[in-house]
Amino acid sequence: MITQKEMLAHFLPLMEAQGKRYKKKSLIRAKKAEPGLEVVTRTSDGYETKNTAEKGDWLVENQTSAKESYLIKAETFEKKYALMDSLGNGWGCYRPVGEIYGLRVSAEDLENFGAEPLMEFQAPWKESIVVKPGDYLVISLDQSEIYRVAKKEFTETYEEIKA
């Protein structure tokens, strides 16, 4: 499987040349996850990845048409979200903070990496994740991780930051 390090080495120069900065525009629902909870992330185009909660992880639900769920490490969650309202049963409504670099992936980008029509790689949480033409690859501003966001969900949740 293609590693995070290999993905960053290949796509970071593309991101710097062609990528843009984005911020998340939609609110999320989240609560502390029970350790051992397995979360399967499904987007509008189907299965994306899975992850198993460890102590301190957060369960996040995006407010998109697919309402995809995923897990985030506590230290990452604290950097990316601010509590707006408590919703009961441990759930809260959170406002996103911060920015990411995003690059819409073309078939040519995948071909240049030696993968077509889709590419599977290791997500930051060590499970496999798939990227297809039209999807977005997202890199944190500290350039420590890269992951996929499906095209429809990306347009529903992110907006470009204009200079």
C-alpha positions as YAML, in Angstrom:
chain: A
units: angstrom
residues:
- id: 1
  name: MET
  ca: [0.00, 0.00, 0.00]
- id: 2
  name: ILE
  ca: [1.17, 3.53, -0.75]
- id: 3
  name: THR
  ca: [2.26, 5.17, 2.51]
- id: 4
  name: GLN
  ca: [1.53, 8.64, 3.89]
- id: 5
  name: LYS
  ca: [5.19, 9.53, 3.35]
- id: 6
  name: GLU
  ca: [5.08, 8.49, -0.33]
- id: 7
  name: MET
  ca: [1.81, 10.35, -0.89]
- id: 8
  name: LEU
  ca: [3.15, 13.52, 0.71]
- id: 9
  name: ALA
  ca: [6.41, 13.31, -1.27]
- id: 10
  name: HIS
  ca: [4.53, 13.00, -4.56]
- id: 11
  name: PHE
  ca: [1.54, 15.30, -4.02]
- id: 12
  name: LEU
  ca: [3.04, 18.08, -1.88]
- id: 13
  name: PRO
  ca: [4.86, 19.68, -4.87]
- id: 14
  name: LEU
  ca: [1.61, 19.46, -6.89]
- id: 15
  name: MET
  ca: [-0.29, 20.95, -3.97]
- id: 16
  name: GLU
  ca: [2.17, 23.83, -3.73]
- id: 17
  name: ALA
  ca: [1.95, 24.49, -7.49]
- id: 18
  name: GLN
  ca: [-1.77, 23.92, -8.14]
- id: 19
  name: GLY
  ca: [-3.52, 23.52, -4.78]
- id: 20
  name: LYS
  ca: [-5.55, 26.13, -2.97]
- id: 21
  name: ARG
  ca: [-6.27, 26.98, 0.64]
- id: 22
  name: TYR
  ca: [-9.70, 26.12, 1.97]
- id: 23
  name: LYS
  ca: [-11.66, 26.37, 5.17]
- id: 24
  name: LYS
  ca: [-14.53, 24.20, 6.27]
- id: 25
  name: LYS
  ca: [-17.79, 26.14, 6.02]
- id: 26
  name: SER
  ca: [-20.27, 23.73, 7.59]
- id: 27
  name: LEU
  ca: [-20.86, 22.88, 11.23]
- id: 28
  name: ILE
  ca: [-20.38, 19.35, 12.55]
- id: 29
  name: ARG
  ca: [-21.89, 17.19, 15.28]
- id: 30
  name: ALA
  ca: [-19.39, 15.40, 17.50]
- id: 31
  name: LYS
  ca: [-18.98, 13.49, 20.74]
- id: 32
  name: LYS
  ca: [-16.27, 11.51, 22.50]
- id: 33
  name: ALA
  ca: [-16.05, 8.04, 20.98]
- id: 34
  name: GLU
  ca: [-16.09, 4.86, 23.02]
- id: 35
  name: PRO
  ca: [-12.74, 3.03, 22.64]
- id: 36
  name: GLY
  ca: [-13.15, 0.07, 20.31]
- id: 37
  name: LEU
  ca: [-16.00, 1.66, 18.33]
- id: 38
  name: GLU
  ca: [-15.53, 0.80, 14.64]
- id: 39
  name: VAL
  ca: [-16.64, 3.58, 12.31]
- id: 40
  name: VAL
  ca: [-17.16, 2.95, 8.61]
- id: 41
  name: THR
  ca: [-17.09, 6.15, 6.58]
- id: 42
  name: ARG
  ca: [-19.45, 6.23, 3.60]
- id: 43
  name: THR
  ca: [-19.78, 9.16, 1.23]
- id: 44
  name: SER
  ca: [-22.25, 9.79, -1.58]
- id: 45
  name: ASP
  ca: [-20.15, 7.53, -3.82]
- id: 46
  name: GLY
  ca: [-19.95, 4.64, -1.34]
- id: 47
  name: TYR
  ca: [-17.41, 3.12, 1.04]
- id: 48
  name: GLU
  ca: [-14.43, 5.36, 1.83]
- id: 49
  name: THR
  ca: [-12.58, 3.86, 4.81]
- id: 50
  name: LYS
  ca: [-12.93, 2.53, 8.35]
- id: 51
  name: ASN
  ca: [-11.30, 3.34, 11.66]
- id: 52
  name: THR
  ca: [-11.45, 2.01, 15.23]
- id: 53
  name: ALA
  ca: [-11.70, 4.46, 18.13]
- id: 54
  name: GLU
  ca: [-8.96, 4.69, 20.71]
- id: 55
  name: LYS
  ca: [-9.19, 6.43, 24.08]
- id: 56
  name: GLY
  ca: [-9.72, 10.17, 23.59]
- id: 57
  name: ASP
  ca: [-10.90, 9.98, 19.95]
- id: 58
  name: TRP
  ca: [-13.89, 11.98, 18.76]
- id: 59
  name: LEU
  ca: [-16.75, 10.71, 16.60]
- id: 60
  name: VAL
  ca: [-17.61, 13.36, 14.01]
- id: 61
  name: GLU
  ca: [-20.67, 13.59, 11.77]
- id: 62
  name: ASN
  ca: [-20.46, 16.00, 8.85]
- id: 63
  name: GLN
  ca: [-23.62, 17.89, 7.98]
- id: 64
  name: THR
  ca: [-23.60, 16.83, 4.32]
- id: 65
  name: SER
  ca: [-26.15, 14.93, 2.26]
- id: 66
  name: ALA
  ca: [-24.23, 11.71, 3.06]
- id: 67
  name: LYS
  ca: [-23.87, 12.61, 6.78]
- id: 68
  name: GLU
  ca: [-20.53, 10.78, 6.75]
- id: 69
  name: SER
  ca: [-19.05, 9.84, 10.11]
- id: 70
  name: TYR
  ca: [-15.39, 9.49, 10.99]
- id: 71
  name: LEU
  ca: [-13.00, 9.53, 13.95]
- id: 72
  name: ILE
  ca: [-10.48, 12.21, 14.86]
- id: 73
  name: LYS
  ca: [-7.71, 12.13, 17.46]
- id: 74
  name: ALA
  ca: [-8.30, 14.46, 20.43]
- id: 75
  name: GLU
  ca: [-5.32, 16.72, 19.71]
- id: 76
  name: THR
  ca: [-6.43, 17.16, 16.08]
- id: 77
  name: PHE
  ca: [-10.06, 17.73, 17.06]
- id: 78
  name: GLU
  ca: [-9.06, 20.47, 19.51]
- id: 79
  name: LYS
  ca: [-7.14, 22.28, 16.74]
- id: 80
  name: LYS
  ca: [-9.95, 21.97, 14.17]
- id: 81
  name: TYR
  ca: [-13.21, 22.60, 16.06]
- id: 82
  name: ALA
  ca: [-14.74, 24.94, 18.66]
- id: 83
  name: LEU
  ca: [-17.88, 24.10, 20.66]
- id: 84
  name: MET
  ca: [-20.95, 26.19, 19.84]
- id: 85
  name: ASP
  ca: [-23.78, 24.32, 21.62]
- id: 86
  name: SER
  ca: [-24.35, 21.16, 23.63]
- id: 87
  name: LEU
  ca: [-26.95, 18.92, 22.01]
- id: 88
  name: GLY
  ca: [-27.45, 16.31, 24.74]
- id: 89
  name: ASN
  ca: [-26.33, 12.69, 25.11]
- id: 90
  name: GLY
  ca: [-22.70, 13.81, 24.82]
- id: 91
  name: TRP
  ca: [-23.19, 15.37, 21.37]
- id: 92
  name: GLY
  ca: [-22.19, 18.93, 20.58]
- id: 93
  name: CYS
  ca: [-22.45, 21.28, 17.64]
- id: 94
  name: TYR
  ca: [-18.99, 22.50, 16.63]
- id: 95
  name: ARG
  ca: [-17.70, 25.27, 14.39]
- id: 96
  name: PRO
  ca: [-14.66, 24.45, 12.28]
- id: 97
  name: VAL
  ca: [-11.51, 26.54, 12.69]
- id: 98
  name: GLY
  ca: [-8.32, 26.53, 10.68]
- id: 99
  name: GLU
  ca: [-7.45, 25.84, 7.07]
- id: 100
  name: ILE
  ca: [-6.21, 23.07, 4.79]
- id: 101
  name: TYR
  ca: [-4.55, 22.80, 1.40]
- id: 102
  name: GLY
  ca: [-6.73, 21.08, -1.19]
- id: 103
  name: LEU
  ca: [-6.10, 19.74, -4.68]
- id: 104
  name: ARG
  ca: [-8.74, 18.37, -7.03]
- id: 105
  name: VAL
  ca: [-7.26, 15.15, -8.39]
- id: 106
  name: SER
  ca: [-7.35, 14.46, -12.12]
- id: 107
  name: ALA
  ca: [-7.03, 11.13, -13.94]
- id: 108
  name: GLU
  ca: [-3.65, 12.42, -15.16]
- id: 109
  name: ASP
  ca: [-2.49, 13.01, -11.57]
- id: 110
  name: LEU
  ca: [-3.27, 9.37, -10.77]
- id: 111
  name: GLU
  ca: [-1.66, 8.10, -14.00]
- id: 112
  name: ASN
  ca: [1.51, 10.07, -13.20]
- id: 113
  name: PHE
  ca: [1.62, 8.26, -9.87]
- id: 114
  name: GLY
  ca: [1.16, 4.91, -11.65]
- id: 115
  name: ALA
  ca: [-2.43, 4.33, -10.55]
- id: 116
  name: GLU
  ca: [-5.63, 4.33, -12.55]
- id: 117
  name: PRO
  ca: [-8.61, 4.65, -12.57]
- id: 118
  name: LEU
  ca: [-8.35, 4.99, -8.78]
- id: 119
  name: MET
  ca: [-5.65, 4.82, -6.16]
- id: 120
  name: GLU
  ca: [-5.62, 3.22, -2.74]
- id: 121
  name: PHE
  ca: [-3.28, 4.60, -0.09]
- id: 122
  name: GLN
  ca: [-2.71, 4.57, 3.65]
- id: 123
  name: ALA
  ca: [-4.80, 7.12, 5.53]
- id: 124
  name: PRO
  ca: [-3.31, 8.92, 8.56]
- id: 125
  name: TRP
  ca: [-5.22, 6.42, 10.76]
- id: 126
  name: LYS
  ca: [-3.35, 3.49, 9.07]
- id: 127
  name: GLU
  ca: [-6.37, 2.07, 7.17]
- id: 128
  name: SER
  ca: [-6.67, 2.17, 3.40]
- id: 129
  name: ILE
  ca: [-8.52, 4.99, 1.65]
- id: 130
  name: VAL
  ca: [-9.32, 5.35, -2.03]
- id: 131
  name: VAL
  ca: [-9.03, 8.46, -4.23]
- id: 132
  name: LYS
  ca: [-10.68, 8.82, -7.65]
- id: 133
  name: PRO
  ca: [-10.49, 11.49, -10.35]
- id: 134
  name: GLY
  ca: [-12.55, 14.49, -9.22]
- id: 135
  name: ASP
  ca: [-11.94, 13.83, -5.52]
- id: 136
  name: TYR
  ca: [-9.81, 16.17, -3.43]
- id: 137
  name: LEU
  ca: [-6.59, 15.37, -1.67]
- id: 138
  name: VAL
  ca: [-6.27, 17.42, 1.48]
- id: 139
  name: ILE
  ca: [-3.05, 18.22, 3.32]
- id: 140
  name: SER
  ca: [-2.91, 19.80, 6.76]
- id: 141
  name: LEU
  ca: [-1.15, 23.18, 6.95]
- id: 142
  name: ASP
  ca: [1.67, 21.57, 8.93]
- id: 143
  name: GLN
  ca: [2.03, 19.10, 6.02]
- id: 144
  name: SER
  ca: [1.98, 16.13, 8.39]
- id: 145
  name: GLU
  ca: [-0.87, 14.18, 6.78]
- id: 146
  name: ILE
  ca: [-2.77, 13.70, 3.54]
- id: 147
  name: TYR
  ca: [-6.23, 12.23, 3.04]
- id: 148
  name: ARG
  ca: [-9.10, 12.11, 0.57]
- id: 149
  name: VAL
  ca: [-12.37, 13.99, 0.62]
- id: 150
  name: ALA
  ca: [-14.95, 12.85, -1.93]
- id: 151
  name: LYS
  ca: [-15.85, 15.46, -4.55]
- id: 152
  name: LYS
  ca: [-19.48, 16.02, -3.49]
- id: 153
  name: GLU
  ca: [-18.67, 16.17, 0.22]
- id: 154
  name: PHE
  ca: [-15.77, 18.53, -0.42]
- id: 155
  name: THR
  ca: [-17.98, 21.03, -2.26]
- id: 156
  name: GLU
  ca: [-20.61, 20.73, 0.48]
- id: 157
  name: THR
  ca: [-18.18, 21.37, 3.33]
- id: 158
  name: TYR
  ca: [-15.29, 23.56, 2.09]
- id: 159
  name: GLU
  ca: [-14.87, 26.97, 0.54]
- id: 160
  name: GLU
  ca: [-11.77, 28.47, -1.04]
- id: 161
  name: ILE
  ca: [-9.97, 31.20, 0.88]
- id: 162
  name: LYS
  ca: [-9.50, 34.10, -1.50]
- id: 163
  name: ALA
  ca: [-6.25, 36.02, -1.14]
...
